[in-house]
Amino acid sequence: MCFKLLEFIFWGVTETVKYVLISYGILGFVPKRDVKRYFAITGYFLILLILEIWDHDTVYLRTGYGFVILFVIFEGKIAKKIQAYLLEFIAISGIDLLLWTLLAGIAGRDYAVYHGAFFIDWISAVLGCIFWVLILVFLGGQRKRLGQGFVQLSPGYFFIIFFILAGFAFLAGIAQGNILGQLEDGMLELFFPVCAVVVFLTFFFAYIFIRTLYSKKQLELESEFMKKNIELQKKYYEKQLAGDGRIRQFRHDITKHINVLNQLCVKGREEELKEYIKTLAEMTDQDCD
């Protein structure tokens, strides 16, 4: 009984870590400030624990555990949370199955199935957490940008990503089933067609992504060019306006000087007239210098 409870608690801890890492660090969900809501997860987990103790089937409740984490801990629209849960559930399942298959292939089928199944499960769960931590580190400071991209993700792109992840998880499941010896011939026959579909969808999505990224880069370059062009036009018009201002000032000064010269001539004040003309000549020489 203690061993079973320990296994269940370990499953709950690792699953919580994975969903929180992906939701917060990759998809950019923002945690809610109301910490009291977090007790709902504890309550859900305790219900699962009690059912495990009573030997009830908890497969479906375990499957919904990730959605409870998304719904309780993080803010966001329900539709986006559902999309995030579907993608996260398939991605986590696929990676866990793949890691389990790799470990079982290294350790050997007999050890993985009979003698060391518990340790293989534990190690693959821990490696799954490490895998998502490494993905988070690799993405670096792209959390906000990824979050914005996920919010703007169209239904078409969502289904493409969904089917790619689902195909990947299906292939990992077939590999695990093959090691466990639980596959029928019909399932093995589906392996290569599903591989072909997954590869096609992966390349198709990569093409769409690169094309979108290139178009966005082109728009950024065009926007930067237009911005520089507008800035140059602004400086040009500012110079023109400054030139117009100097012309108006020059006209005003000329009118003033003409009026002074006229008054001096009318009054016959020749000495003052000569002195004023001399002053104007010196001012003109200074401006030219």
HUWOWO-V126514 format. One record per backbone hydrogen bond with DSSP energy under -0.5 kcal/mol. NH is the residue of the N-H (numbers start at 1). CO is the residue of the C=O. E is the energy in kcal/mol with one decimal. If there is no record, write none. Layout:
nh->NH co->CO e->E
nh->NH co->CO e->E
//
This chain:
nh->5 co->1 e->-2.4
nh->6 co->2 e->-2.6
nh->7 co->3 e->-2.1
nh->8 co->4 e->-2.1
nh->9 co->5 e->-2.7
nh->10 co->6 e->-2.3
nh->11 co->7 e->-2.1
nh->12 co->8 e->-2.4
nh->13 co->9 e->-2.4
nh->14 co->10 e->-2.3
nh->15 co->11 e->-2.5
nh->16 co->12 e->-2.1
nh->17 co->13 e->-2.3
nh->18 co->14 e->-2.2
nh->19 co->15 e->-2.4
nh->20 co->16 e->-2.4
nh->21 co->17 e->-2.5
nh->22 co->18 e->-2.4
nh->23 co->19 e->-2.6
nh->24 co->20 e->-2.5
nh->25 co->20 e->-0.6
nh->25 co->21 e->-1.9
nh->26 co->21 e->-0.7
nh->26 co->22 e->-1.3
nh->27 co->22 e->-2.7
nh->29 co->23 e->-2.9
nh->32 co->73 e->-3.6
nh->35 co->33 e->-1.2
nh->37 co->34 e->-1.1
nh->38 co->35 e->-1.5
nh->39 co->36 e->-1.4
nh->40 co->37 e->-1.8
nh->41 co->38 e->-1.0
nh->42 co->38 e->-1.2
nh->43 co->39 e->-2.4
nh->44 co->40 e->-2.4
nh->45 co->41 e->-2.7
nh->46 co->42 e->-2.3
nh->47 co->43 e->-2.1
nh->48 co->44 e->-2.2
nh->49 co->45 e->-2.3
nh->50 co->46 e->-2.6
nh->51 co->47 e->-2.4
nh->52 co->48 e->-2.2
nh->53 co->49 e->-2.2
nh->54 co->50 e->-2.0
nh->55 co->52 e->-1.4
nh->56 co->51 e->-3.0
nh->58 co->56 e->-0.6
nh->62 co->58 e->-2.8
nh->63 co->59 e->-2.0
nh->64 co->60 e->-1.6
nh->65 co->62 e->-1.3
nh->66 co->63 e->-0.5
nh->68 co->64 e->-1.8
nh->69 co->65 e->-1.9
nh->70 co->66 e->-2.3
nh->71 co->67 e->-2.9
nh->72 co->68 e->-2.5
nh->73 co->69 e->-2.4
nh->74 co->69 e->-0.6
nh->74 co->70 e->-1.2
nh->75 co->30 e->-3.1
nh->81 co->77 e->-2.1
nh->82 co->78 e->-2.5
nh->83 co->79 e->-2.2
nh->84 co->80 e->-2.7
nh->85 co->81 e->-2.7
nh->86 co->82 e->-2.4
nh->87 co->83 e->-2.3
nh->88 co->84 e->-2.9
nh->89 co->85 e->-3.1
nh->90 co->86 e->-1.9
nh->91 co->87 e->-2.5
nh->92 co->88 e->-3.1
nh->93 co->89 e->-2.3
nh->94 co->90 e->-2.7
nh->95 co->91 e->-2.4
nh->96 co->92 e->-2.6
nh->97 co->93 e->-2.6
nh->98 co->94 e->-2.4
nh->99 co->95 e->-2.7
nh->100 co->96 e->-2.5
nh->101 co->97 e->-2.5
nh->102 co->98 e->-2.4
nh->103 co->99 e->-2.6
nh->104 co->100 e->-2.8
nh->105 co->101 e->-2.4
nh->106 co->102 e->-1.8
nh->107 co->103 e->-3.1
nh->108 co->104 e->-2.3
nh->112 co->108 e->-2.3
nh->113 co->109 e->-2.5
nh->114 co->110 e->-2.5
nh->115 co->110 e->-1.3
nh->116 co->111 e->-4.2
nh->120 co->116 e->-2.4
nh->121 co->117 e->-2.2
nh->122 co->118 e->-2.3
nh->123 co->119 e->-2.8
nh->124 co->120 e->-2.4
nh->125 co->121 e->-2.0
nh->126 co->122 e->-2.4
nh->127 co->123 e->-2.8
nh->128 co->124 e->-1.8
nh->129 co->125 e->-1.7
nh->130 co->126 e->-2.4
nh->131 co->127 e->-2.7
nh->132 co->128 e->-1.9
nh->133 co->129 e->-2.0
nh->134 co->130 e->-2.5
nh->135 co->131 e->-2.1
nh->136 co->132 e->-2.1
nh->137 co->133 e->-2.4
nh->138 co->134 e->-2.7
nh->139 co->135 e->-2.1
nh->140 co->136 e->-1.0
nh->142 co->139 e->-0.9
nh->146 co->142 e->-2.9
nh->147 co->143 e->-2.5
nh->148 co->144 e->-2.5
nh->149 co->145 e->-2.3
nh->150 co->146 e->-2.4
nh->151 co->147 e->-2.2
nh->152 co->148 e->-1.9
nh->153 co->150 e->-1.0
nh->158 co->154 e->-2.3
nh->159 co->155 e->-2.3
nh->160 co->156 e->-1.8
nh->161 co->157 e->-2.5
nh->162 co->158 e->-2.8
nh->163 co->159 e->-2.6
nh->164 co->160 e->-2.0
nh->165 co->161 e->-2.6
nh->166 co->162 e->-2.7
nh->167 co->163 e->-2.4
nh->168 co->164 e->-2.3
nh->169 co->165 e->-2.8
nh->170 co->166 e->-2.3
nh->171 co->167 e->-2.3
nh->172 co->168 e->-2.2
nh->173 co->169 e->-2.4
nh->174 co->170 e->-2.3
nh->175 co->171 e->-2.2
nh->176 co->172 e->-2.2
nh->177 co->173 e->-2.9
nh->178 co->174 e->-2.1
nh->179 co->175 e->-1.6
nh->180 co->176 e->-2.3
nh->181 co->177 e->-0.9
nh->182 co->177 e->-2.5
nh->183 co->177 e->-0.6
nh->187 co->184 e->-0.5
nh->188 co->184 e->-1.6
nh->189 co->185 e->-1.8
nh->190 co->186 e->-0.7
nh->190 co->187 e->-0.6
nh->191 co->188 e->-1.2
nh->193 co->189 e->-0.6
nh->194 co->190 e->-2.3
nh->195 co->191 e->-2.2
nh->196 co->192 e->-2.5
nh->197 co->193 e->-2.3
nh->198 co->194 e->-2.8
nh->199 co->195 e->-2.7
nh->200 co->196 e->-2.5
nh->201 co->197 e->-2.8
nh->202 co->198 e->-2.5
nh->203 co->199 e->-2.5
nh->204 co->200 e->-2.6
nh->205 co->201 e->-2.8
nh->206 co->202 e->-2.5
nh->207 co->203 e->-2.5
nh->208 co->204 e->-2.5
nh->209 co->205 e->-2.9
nh->210 co->206 e->-2.8
nh->211 co->207 e->-2.5
nh->212 co->208 e->-2.6
nh->213 co->209 e->-2.8
nh->214 co->210 e->-2.7
nh->215 co->211 e->-2.5
nh->216 co->212 e->-2.5
nh->217 co->213 e->-2.2
nh->218 co->214 e->-2.5
nh->219 co->215 e->-2.3
nh->220 co->216 e->-2.2
nh->221 co->217 e->-2.4
nh->222 co->218 e->-2.7
nh->223 co->219 e->-2.7
nh->224 co->220 e->-2.4
nh->225 co->221 e->-2.5
nh->226 co->222 e->-2.7
nh->227 co->223 e->-2.2
nh->228 co->224 e->-2.3
nh->229 co->225 e->-2.5
nh->230 co->226 e->-2.7
nh->231 co->227 e->-2.1
nh->232 co->228 e->-2.3
nh->233 co->229 e->-2.4
nh->234 co->230 e->-2.3
nh->235 co->231 e->-2.2
nh->236 co->232 e->-2.4
nh->237 co->233 e->-2.6
nh->238 co->234 e->-2.2
nh->239 co->235 e->-2.2
nh->240 co->236 e->-2.4
nh->241 co->237 e->-2.7
nh->242 co->238 e->-2.5
nh->243 co->239 e->-2.7
nh->244 co->240 e->-2.4
nh->245 co->241 e->-2.1
nh->246 co->242 e->-2.0
nh->247 co->243 e->-2.3
nh->248 co->244 e->-2.3
nh->249 co->245 e->-2.2
nh->250 co->246 e->-2.6
nh->251 co->247 e->-2.5
nh->252 co->248 e->-2.1
nh->253 co->249 e->-2.5
nh->254 co->250 e->-2.7
nh->255 co->251 e->-2.4
nh->256 co->252 e->-2.0
nh->257 co->253 e->-2.8
nh->258 co->254 e->-2.7
nh->259 co->255 e->-2.1
nh->260 co->256 e->-2.1
nh->261 co->257 e->-2.8
nh->262 co->258 e->-2.5
nh->263 co->259 e->-2.1
nh->264 co->260 e->-2.4
nh->265 co->261 e->-2.3
nh->266 co->262 e->-2.4
nh->267 co->263 e->-2.0
nh->268 co->264 e->-0.5
nh->268 co->265 e->-0.9
nh->269 co->264 e->-2.1
nh->270 co->268 e->-1.6
nh->273 co->269 e->-2.0
nh->274 co->270 e->-2.8
nh->275 co->271 e->-2.5
nh->276 co->272 e->-2.3
nh->277 co->273 e->-2.4
nh->278 co->274 e->-2.4
nh->279 co->275 e->-2.2
nh->280 co->276 e->-2.3
nh->281 co->277 e->-2.1
nh->282 co->278 e->-2.1
nh->283 co->279 e->-2.3
nh->284 co->280 e->-2.0
nh->285 co->281 e->-2.2
nh->286 co->282 e->-2.2
nh->287 co->283 e->-2.0
nh->288 co->284 e->-2.0
nh->289 co->285 e->-2.1
//
